[in-house]
């Protein structure tokens, strides 16, 4: 318990100090840009997942995400000239784990304080984080409670494609992950 409190205090300090080093007009511009990119990326992924569910059900959508989700975010990264990723402490895809100490600290803040977004200065990058929630009932077909929300065929497909999956057990509007958008400073 004591170490969690220390981590949260350290994370709050990091967020507060990072925000003070970014000029207010730059902060506002990149918060708006990050939000727009995250919203567009979320819409693109949801549209593709919805089409996959329509085509072959939730188990097919699991396979689609396994093969195409990273390609979608990579192509959007190129379009927007930034690095777009999704991260989570309860990841499905190993590529979507928390990678840096800052990711871990930011996760704790978002998890405990119901924050929606932030922008940090990290070296020569501005890094925008925005929450991902299980915002629609369709999300629960792959991320909800096994058996109750997720059918047995989909559970089997998740276990086959993601043997270390931790991305189930969510309810509607639960905090599930973060968009992480990195802008290179010149």
C-alpha atoms as an extended CHARMM CRD file, in Angstrom:
* protein
*
       186  EXT
         1         1  UNK       CA              0.0000000000        0.0000000000        0.0000000000  PROA      1               0.0000000000
         2         2  UNK       CA              2.7920000000        2.4050000000        0.9530000000  PROA      2               0.0000000000
         3         3  UNK       CA              4.6060000000        1.8200000000       -2.3660000000  PROA      3               0.0000000000
         4         4  UNK       CA              1.3840000000        2.5480000000       -4.3150000000  PROA      4               0.0000000000
         5         5  UNK       CA              1.0110000000        5.8770000000       -2.4990000000  PROA      5               0.0000000000
         6         6  UNK       CA              4.6430000000        6.7340000000       -3.2620000000  PROA      6               0.0000000000
         7         7  UNK       CA              4.1440000000        5.8000000000       -6.9430000000  PROA      7               0.0000000000
         8         8  UNK       CA              1.0450000000        7.9570000000       -7.1980000000  PROA      8               0.0000000000
         9         9  UNK       CA              2.7450000000       10.9200000000       -5.5270000000  PROA      9               0.0000000000
        10        10  UNK       CA              5.7360000000       10.5220000000       -7.8510000000  PROA      10              0.0000000000
        11        11  UNK       CA              3.4360000000       10.2960000000      -10.8670000000  PROA      11              0.0000000000
        12        12  UNK       CA              1.5130000000       13.4260000000       -9.8500000000  PROA      12              0.0000000000
        13        13  UNK       CA              4.8130000000       15.2510000000       -9.4140000000  PROA      13              0.0000000000
        14        14  UNK       CA              6.0200000000       14.1030000000      -12.8420000000  PROA      14              0.0000000000
        15        15  UNK       CA              2.7790000000       15.1560000000      -14.5350000000  PROA      15              0.0000000000
        16        16  UNK       CA              2.7370000000       18.5220000000      -12.7960000000  PROA      16              0.0000000000
        17        17  UNK       CA              6.3930000000       19.2700000000      -13.5280000000  PROA      17              0.0000000000
        18        18  UNK       CA              6.1180000000       18.1710000000      -17.1590000000  PROA      18              0.0000000000
        19        19  UNK       CA              3.1030000000       20.3440000000      -17.7930000000  PROA      19              0.0000000000
        20        20  UNK       CA              4.9050000000       23.3980000000      -16.3590000000  PROA      20              0.0000000000
        21        21  UNK       CA              7.7310000000       23.0290000000      -18.8940000000  PROA      21              0.0000000000
        22        22  UNK       CA              5.3950000000       23.1020000000      -21.9000000000  PROA      22              0.0000000000
        23        23  UNK       CA              4.2890000000       26.5760000000      -23.0020000000  PROA      23              0.0000000000
        24        24  UNK       CA              0.5200000000       27.0140000000      -22.5510000000  PROA      24              0.0000000000
        25        25  UNK       CA             -0.1850000000       27.6140000000      -26.2580000000  PROA      25              0.0000000000
        26        26  UNK       CA              1.8580000000       24.5270000000      -27.2310000000  PROA      26              0.0000000000
        27        27  UNK       CA              0.1230000000       22.4830000000      -24.5350000000  PROA      27              0.0000000000
        28        28  UNK       CA             -3.3180000000       23.5260000000      -25.7840000000  PROA      28              0.0000000000
        29        29  UNK       CA             -2.4330000000       22.8940000000      -29.4380000000  PROA      29              0.0000000000
        30        30  UNK       CA             -1.0340000000       19.4070000000      -28.8040000000  PROA      30              0.0000000000
        31        31  UNK       CA             -3.8340000000       18.4340000000      -26.4120000000  PROA      31              0.0000000000
        32        32  UNK       CA             -6.3000000000       19.3110000000      -29.2000000000  PROA      32              0.0000000000
        33        33  UNK       CA             -4.2240000000       17.5700000000      -31.8880000000  PROA      33              0.0000000000
        34        34  UNK       CA             -3.6780000000       14.4810000000      -29.7200000000  PROA      34              0.0000000000
        35        35  UNK       CA             -7.3740000000       14.2860000000      -28.9050000000  PROA      35              0.0000000000
        36        36  UNK       CA             -8.3210000000       14.5790000000      -32.5690000000  PROA      36              0.0000000000
        37        37  UNK       CA             -5.8350000000       11.8790000000      -33.6120000000  PROA      37              0.0000000000
        38        38  UNK       CA             -6.9230000000        9.5330000000      -30.7790000000  PROA      38              0.0000000000
        39        39  UNK       CA            -10.5910000000       10.0820000000      -31.6810000000  PROA      39              0.0000000000
        40        40  UNK       CA             -9.8940000000        9.3680000000      -35.3670000000  PROA      40              0.0000000000
        41        41  UNK       CA             -7.8240000000        6.2780000000      -34.5460000000  PROA      41              0.0000000000
        42        42  UNK       CA            -10.5440000000        4.9890000000      -32.2090000000  PROA      42              0.0000000000
        43        43  UNK       CA            -13.1880000000        5.5640000000      -34.8910000000  PROA      43              0.0000000000
        44        44  UNK       CA            -11.0920000000        3.7610000000      -37.5200000000  PROA      44              0.0000000000
        45        45  UNK       CA            -10.5030000000        0.7570000000      -35.2630000000  PROA      45              0.0000000000
        46        46  UNK       CA            -14.1380000000        0.5870000000      -34.1490000000  PROA      46              0.0000000000
        47        47  UNK       CA            -15.4080000000        0.7990000000      -37.7360000000  PROA      47              0.0000000000
        48        48  UNK       CA            -13.0980000000       -2.0220000000      -38.8010000000  PROA      48              0.0000000000
        49        49  UNK       CA            -13.9420000000       -4.1720000000      -35.7730000000  PROA      49              0.0000000000
        50        50  UNK       CA            -17.6700000000       -3.5710000000      -36.3160000000  PROA      50              0.0000000000
        51        51  UNK       CA            -17.2880000000       -4.6630000000      -39.9480000000  PROA      51              0.0000000000
        52        52  UNK       CA            -15.3880000000       -7.7720000000      -38.8180000000  PROA      52              0.0000000000
        53        53  UNK       CA            -18.1150000000       -8.6210000000      -36.2790000000  PROA      53              0.0000000000
        54        54  UNK       CA            -20.7410000000       -8.1140000000      -38.9890000000  PROA      54              0.0000000000
        55        55  UNK       CA            -18.7860000000      -10.3610000000      -41.3680000000  PROA      55              0.0000000000
        56        56  UNK       CA            -17.9870000000      -13.2570000000      -39.0420000000  PROA      56              0.0000000000
        57        57  UNK       CA            -18.9640000000      -12.5320000000      -35.4480000000  PROA      57              0.0000000000
        58        58  UNK       CA            -16.7910000000      -11.7080000000      -32.4390000000  PROA      58              0.0000000000
        59        59  UNK       CA            -14.4370000000      -14.6660000000      -32.9290000000  PROA      59              0.0000000000
        60        60  UNK       CA            -13.6540000000      -13.4020000000      -36.4400000000  PROA      60              0.0000000000
        61        61  UNK       CA            -13.1170000000       -9.9060000000      -35.0160000000  PROA      61              0.0000000000
        62        62  UNK       CA            -10.5030000000      -11.3370000000      -32.6310000000  PROA      62              0.0000000000
        63        63  UNK       CA             -8.6110000000      -12.7500000000      -35.6060000000  PROA      63              0.0000000000
        64        64  UNK       CA             -9.0290000000       -9.4800000000      -37.5050000000  PROA      64              0.0000000000
        65        65  UNK       CA             -7.5680000000       -7.4950000000      -34.5980000000  PROA      65              0.0000000000
        66        66  UNK       CA             -4.7050000000       -9.9650000000      -34.3050000000  PROA      66              0.0000000000
        67        67  UNK       CA             -3.8100000000       -9.4380000000      -37.9620000000  PROA      67              0.0000000000
        68        68  UNK       CA             -4.8030000000       -5.8350000000      -38.6880000000  PROA      68              0.0000000000
        69        69  UNK       CA             -5.1150000000       -3.5710000000      -35.6090000000  PROA      69              0.0000000000
        70        70  UNK       CA             -1.4170000000       -2.6750000000      -35.4680000000  PROA      70              0.0000000000
        71        71  UNK       CA             -1.3910000000       -2.0500000000      -39.2350000000  PROA      71              0.0000000000
        72        72  UNK       CA             -4.2610000000        0.4100000000      -38.8440000000  PROA      72              0.0000000000
        73        73  UNK       CA             -2.5130000000        2.3920000000      -36.1030000000  PROA      73              0.0000000000
        74        74  UNK       CA              0.7880000000        2.2530000000      -38.0130000000  PROA      74              0.0000000000
        75        75  UNK       CA             -0.8200000000        3.6680000000      -41.1640000000  PROA      75              0.0000000000
        76        76  UNK       CA             -2.5010000000        6.4210000000      -39.1290000000  PROA      76              0.0000000000
        77        77  UNK       CA              0.8800000000        7.1950000000      -37.5420000000  PROA      77              0.0000000000
        78        78  UNK       CA              2.2860000000        7.8160000000      -41.0130000000  PROA      78              0.0000000000
        79        79  UNK       CA             -0.6530000000        9.9970000000      -42.0330000000  PROA      79              0.0000000000
        80        80  UNK       CA             -0.4040000000       12.1350000000      -38.8870000000  PROA      80              0.0000000000
        81        81  UNK       CA              3.4200000000       12.0510000000      -38.6850000000  PROA      81              0.0000000000
        82        82  UNK       CA              3.4890000000       10.8050000000      -35.1150000000  PROA      82              0.0000000000
        83        83  UNK       CA              3.6380000000        7.4820000000      -33.2830000000  PROA      83              0.0000000000
        84        84  UNK       CA              0.2300000000        6.0830000000      -32.3050000000  PROA      84              0.0000000000
        85        85  UNK       CA             -0.1440000000        3.1240000000      -29.9710000000  PROA      85              0.0000000000
        86        86  UNK       CA             -2.5370000000        1.6520000000      -27.4480000000  PROA      86              0.0000000000
        87        87  UNK       CA             -1.1980000000        0.6030000000      -24.0630000000  PROA      87              0.0000000000
        88        88  UNK       CA             -2.6830000000       -1.2270000000      -21.0960000000  PROA      88              0.0000000000
        89        89  UNK       CA             -1.6960000000       -2.9630000000      -17.8880000000  PROA      89              0.0000000000
        90        90  UNK       CA             -4.2780000000       -5.6000000000      -18.8400000000  PROA      90              0.0000000000
        91        91  UNK       CA             -3.1600000000       -6.1330000000      -22.4250000000  PROA      91              0.0000000000
        92        92  UNK       CA             -4.3180000000       -8.6510000000      -24.9680000000  PROA      92              0.0000000000
        93        93  UNK       CA             -1.6080000000       -8.0820000000      -27.5700000000  PROA      93              0.0000000000
        94        94  UNK       CA              1.9180000000       -8.1820000000      -26.0730000000  PROA      94              0.0000000000
        95        95  UNK       CA              2.7750000000       -5.1340000000      -28.2270000000  PROA      95              0.0000000000
        96        96  UNK       CA              0.2630000000       -3.0660000000      -26.2310000000  PROA      96              0.0000000000
        97        97  UNK       CA              1.8910000000       -3.3640000000      -22.8110000000  PROA      97              0.0000000000
        98        98  UNK       CA              3.1540000000       -0.5130000000      -20.6570000000  PROA      98              0.0000000000
        99        99  UNK       CA              6.6780000000        0.0220000000      -21.9510000000  PROA      99              0.0000000000
       100       100  UNK       CA              8.2430000000        2.8580000000      -19.9780000000  PROA      100             0.0000000000
       101       101  UNK       CA              8.3920000000        3.9670000000      -16.3550000000  PROA      101             0.0000000000
       102       102  UNK       CA              6.3360000000        6.9980000000      -17.3970000000  PROA      102             0.0000000000
       103       103  UNK       CA              3.6980000000        4.7110000000      -18.9530000000  PROA      103             0.0000000000
       104       104  UNK       CA              3.4130000000        2.8750000000      -15.6280000000  PROA      104             0.0000000000
       105       105  UNK       CA              3.1280000000        6.0860000000      -13.6160000000  PROA      105             0.0000000000
       106       106  UNK       CA              0.6180000000        7.6420000000      -16.0160000000  PROA      106             0.0000000000
       107       107  UNK       CA             -1.4030000000        4.4050000000      -15.9000000000  PROA      107             0.0000000000
       108       108  UNK       CA             -1.6290000000        4.6430000000      -12.1020000000  PROA      108             0.0000000000
       109       109  UNK       CA             -2.8460000000        8.2350000000      -12.3060000000  PROA      109             0.0000000000
       110       110  UNK       CA             -5.4940000000        7.4820000000      -14.9200000000  PROA      110             0.0000000000
       111       111  UNK       CA             -6.5640000000        4.3390000000      -13.0800000000  PROA      111             0.0000000000
       112       112  UNK       CA             -7.0220000000        6.0700000000       -9.7230000000  PROA      112             0.0000000000
       113       113  UNK       CA             -8.0250000000        9.6280000000      -10.6410000000  PROA      113             0.0000000000
       114       114  UNK       CA            -10.4680000000        9.2150000000      -13.5310000000  PROA      114             0.0000000000
       115       115  UNK       CA             -8.3560000000       11.5260000000      -15.6800000000  PROA      115             0.0000000000
       116       116  UNK       CA             -9.2560000000       11.6710000000      -19.3970000000  PROA      116             0.0000000000
       117       117  UNK       CA             -6.0590000000       12.9350000000      -21.0310000000  PROA      117             0.0000000000
       118       118  UNK       CA             -2.7150000000       14.6280000000      -20.5050000000  PROA      118             0.0000000000
       119       119  UNK       CA              0.3390000000       15.7980000000      -22.4040000000  PROA      119             0.0000000000
       120       120  UNK       CA              3.8950000000       15.2810000000      -21.1620000000  PROA      120             0.0000000000
       121       121  UNK       CA              7.2970000000       16.4250000000      -22.3010000000  PROA      121             0.0000000000
       122       122  UNK       CA              9.6010000000       13.3970000000      -22.5120000000  PROA      122             0.0000000000
       123       123  UNK       CA             13.0370000000       14.2480000000      -23.8520000000  PROA      123             0.0000000000
       124       124  UNK       CA             12.5470000000       15.5690000000      -27.3760000000  PROA      124             0.0000000000
       125       125  UNK       CA              8.9350000000       14.3250000000      -27.6370000000  PROA      125             0.0000000000
       126       126  UNK       CA              5.5280000000       15.4780000000      -26.5540000000  PROA      126             0.0000000000
       127       127  UNK       CA              3.5260000000       12.4460000000      -25.4400000000  PROA      127             0.0000000000
       128       128  UNK       CA             -0.2730000000       12.6030000000      -25.3500000000  PROA      128             0.0000000000
       129       129  UNK       CA             -2.2380000000       10.0220000000      -23.3510000000  PROA      129             0.0000000000
       130       130  UNK       CA             -6.0170000000        9.5540000000      -23.5650000000  PROA      130             0.0000000000
       131       131  UNK       CA             -8.2650000000        6.9880000000      -21.9110000000  PROA      131             0.0000000000
       132       132  UNK       CA             -9.8280000000        4.0690000000      -23.7400000000  PROA      132             0.0000000000
       133       133  UNK       CA            -13.0320000000        2.7770000000      -22.1870000000  PROA      133             0.0000000000
       134       134  UNK       CA            -15.3570000000       -0.0910000000      -22.9950000000  PROA      134             0.0000000000
       135       135  UNK       CA            -17.8000000000        2.4900000000      -24.2860000000  PROA      135             0.0000000000
       136       136  UNK       CA            -20.2000000000        0.2900000000      -26.2510000000  PROA      136             0.0000000000
       137       137  UNK       CA            -21.9520000000       -3.0050000000      -25.5200000000  PROA      137             0.0000000000
       138       138  UNK       CA            -20.1790000000       -4.4900000000      -28.5750000000  PROA      138             0.0000000000
       139       139  UNK       CA            -16.8400000000       -4.0450000000      -26.7310000000  PROA      139             0.0000000000
       140       140  UNK       CA            -17.9760000000       -6.5710000000      -24.1490000000  PROA      140             0.0000000000
       141       141  UNK       CA            -18.3080000000       -9.3160000000      -26.7860000000  PROA      141             0.0000000000
       142       142  UNK       CA            -14.5070000000       -9.5530000000      -26.6820000000  PROA      142             0.0000000000
       143       143  UNK       CA            -13.5640000000       -7.7270000000      -23.4650000000  PROA      143             0.0000000000
       144       144  UNK       CA            -16.4400000000       -8.4930000000      -21.0890000000  PROA      144             0.0000000000
       145       145  UNK       CA            -16.9590000000      -11.4070000000      -18.7440000000  PROA      145             0.0000000000
       146       146  UNK       CA            -16.1940000000      -14.8520000000      -20.1920000000  PROA      146             0.0000000000
       147       147  UNK       CA            -19.3500000000      -16.9370000000      -20.6850000000  PROA      147             0.0000000000
       148       148  UNK       CA            -21.6400000000      -14.0530000000      -19.6150000000  PROA      148             0.0000000000
       149       149  UNK       CA            -20.5770000000      -11.5660000000      -22.3320000000  PROA      149             0.0000000000
       150       150  UNK       CA            -18.0700000000      -13.5120000000      -24.4220000000  PROA      150             0.0000000000
       151       151  UNK       CA            -19.2710000000      -16.6290000000      -26.2290000000  PROA      151             0.0000000000
       152       152  UNK       CA            -17.2990000000      -19.8770000000      -26.0400000000  PROA      152             0.0000000000
       153       153  UNK       CA            -16.0960000000      -19.6920000000      -29.6640000000  PROA      153             0.0000000000
       154       154  UNK       CA            -14.6440000000      -16.2210000000      -29.0490000000  PROA      154             0.0000000000
       155       155  UNK       CA            -13.0520000000      -17.3310000000      -25.7670000000  PROA      155             0.0000000000
       156       156  UNK       CA            -11.3880000000      -20.2270000000      -27.5920000000  PROA      156             0.0000000000
       157       157  UNK       CA            -10.1120000000      -17.8760000000      -30.3310000000  PROA      157             0.0000000000
       158       158  UNK       CA             -8.7110000000      -15.4360000000      -27.7540000000  PROA      158             0.0000000000
       159       159  UNK       CA             -6.8980000000      -18.2790000000      -25.9640000000  PROA      159             0.0000000000
       160       160  UNK       CA             -5.4930000000      -19.5360000000      -29.2690000000  PROA      160             0.0000000000
       161       161  UNK       CA             -4.2580000000      -16.1680000000      -30.5620000000  PROA      161             0.0000000000
       162       162  UNK       CA             -3.4170000000      -14.5290000000      -27.2270000000  PROA      162             0.0000000000
       163       163  UNK       CA             -2.4000000000      -17.1940000000      -24.6980000000  PROA      163             0.0000000000
       164       164  UNK       CA             -1.4170000000      -14.5380000000      -22.1170000000  PROA      164             0.0000000000
       165       165  UNK       CA             -4.5640000000      -12.4370000000      -22.5670000000  PROA      165             0.0000000000
       166       166  UNK       CA             -5.5220000000      -10.1960000000      -19.6450000000  PROA      166             0.0000000000
       167       167  UNK       CA             -8.0590000000       -8.0040000000      -21.4790000000  PROA      167             0.0000000000
       168       168  UNK       CA            -11.3360000000       -9.5200000000      -20.2840000000  PROA      168             0.0000000000
       169       169  UNK       CA            -13.5770000000       -9.0170000000      -17.2920000000  PROA      169             0.0000000000
       170       170  UNK       CA            -14.6050000000       -5.4670000000      -18.1310000000  PROA      170             0.0000000000
       171       171  UNK       CA            -18.0220000000       -3.8900000000      -17.6990000000  PROA      171             0.0000000000
       172       172  UNK       CA            -19.5070000000       -1.1110000000      -19.8030000000  PROA      172             0.0000000000
       173       173  UNK       CA            -17.5400000000        2.1810000000      -19.4890000000  PROA      173             0.0000000000
       174       174  UNK       CA            -14.6270000000        0.6110000000      -17.5950000000  PROA      174             0.0000000000
       175       175  UNK       CA            -11.1460000000        2.1060000000      -18.0740000000  PROA      175             0.0000000000
       176       176  UNK       CA             -9.4200000000       -0.3770000000      -20.3770000000  PROA      176             0.0000000000
       177       177  UNK       CA             -6.3580000000        1.3260000000      -21.7890000000  PROA      177             0.0000000000
       178       178  UNK       CA             -4.6750000000        4.4600000000      -23.0650000000  PROA      178             0.0000000000
       179       179  UNK       CA             -3.9860000000        5.9480000000      -26.4340000000  PROA      179             0.0000000000
       180       180  UNK       CA             -0.3510000000        7.0160000000      -26.5010000000  PROA      180             0.0000000000
       181       181  UNK       CA              0.5310000000        9.4970000000      -29.2210000000  PROA      181             0.0000000000
       182       182  UNK       CA              4.1340000000       10.7020000000      -29.4940000000  PROA      182             0.0000000000
       183       183  UNK       CA              5.0470000000       13.8710000000      -31.3690000000  PROA      183             0.0000000000
       184       184  UNK       CA              8.7050000000       14.4000000000      -32.2370000000  PROA      184             0.0000000000
       185       185  UNK       CA              9.8950000000       17.9220000000      -31.4210000000  PROA      185             0.0000000000
       186       186  UNK       CA             12.2290000000       19.5820000000      -33.8850000000  PROA      186             0.0000000000
